[in-house]
């Protein structure tokens, strides 16, 4: 069991969710405000996508990411920033010509996916570790693309969060580590409940956890109504947790959520199980992340309020 939990809030994704919950942030200011709200509610990390402010749809704009980062850094809060680098992998075959991408296809090269990370140097960025049937589309991540992407992240000095949507992704992430493309102790995010990847249940989470390297840090999340059960399950199995409107729109049945409300609910679960949420400073020390104020890697672990090293 892990009693010092890094709690990530994924404040907005790229999915078609804004019509289902008006609390999903869209503009850079709204996304930054939700990161700040999550920090005040006790989150350790904010994970961000950006959206087109006019349509609410997918955006890869470096300027949008920059505005979010600047607004959060200038606020009177502290939170670790995690920029997605997993966009630009959506493939939907054209009905008339399946050799071409149809409406909804959004493909970027590894260099294009990396551009916001390389320009803004957040403490963390995601690195999705395989392809899969993602609902009714295919999420495309060829192995050589991932190797190229891992090299770019490594050269930037940003720690990758290795997102794994199935057991084969864990296998490939270990391969990246064996090839020297992941520095230090790896950080895994086990992504559960996405149709048609790994299911959000204890057996699947345990199987994925048992395939991780011995030196791995790891977290897990479930989508929809499995979000809060996976907070508890990940903590009980020794991991960290993630919540947020990217993955779940409801606080409980019939009650639309906010990012702050989801963080507070997850924090309550963690405390009731005898744990605590780590501060952003403790998180940087635990994962040896770059300090955004100095640019230096935090190498000394902090003493936690619960006693011992974070």
C-alpha angles and dihedrals in degrees: 000000000000114000096179105062128189104215117201124196114205096201102188134358131195097258129113094266106119093087090053098050122019089202091073104110118235113169122063089250092052092047091049091047090054091050088053091047090051091050092052089049089056107266119154097204136025116210113200143195120174129225137205102269091216101047104019088230132124119313131177095184114150088203091058091050090047093053092050092049094047094048093050094045091050093051124095093253137082124225135151111249121223116185119200115242092174100089124108097052103102115124125181113171115235109250093225097041114020091189087073133059115256132205111321095030112135116175127172132178118244090256091053092048090051097049098094091045094049092047098045104028100212119189091252139017132182123251111189110212107210151357125272146161099273104194106298096342135064118245105214123214112148114197095245091050089054093049090051091047092049090053091052092050091046092051090051091055093234119138112240121224102215105221112204121188096176142012093267089059090057088051092052092045088056088051091054088053092049089052090055095249095122118063124212124347108347123240116217129193112198107208113204135187101025109138111266104011131074114339120241101244136110095254094055094044091050092049092052093044091051090057094056122108116261092248095050127125110207145183134181140202138188126208128235117351090355092066099093096037088055090051089060095039094051092049092049091051093050102265143111129252146230133204135163145115092287088072107024134023101192135073088197135336108315095000116107114224135226123207091246091051092051091050091050092049092049091047090053091052091050092049093046089054090055100262140105138221114252119237120242090253091052090047093054091050094045094050096033094238130170114273105235091213098052103019089229125125112254104234104165116081116230126231110252126221088246091059130258128047122326 
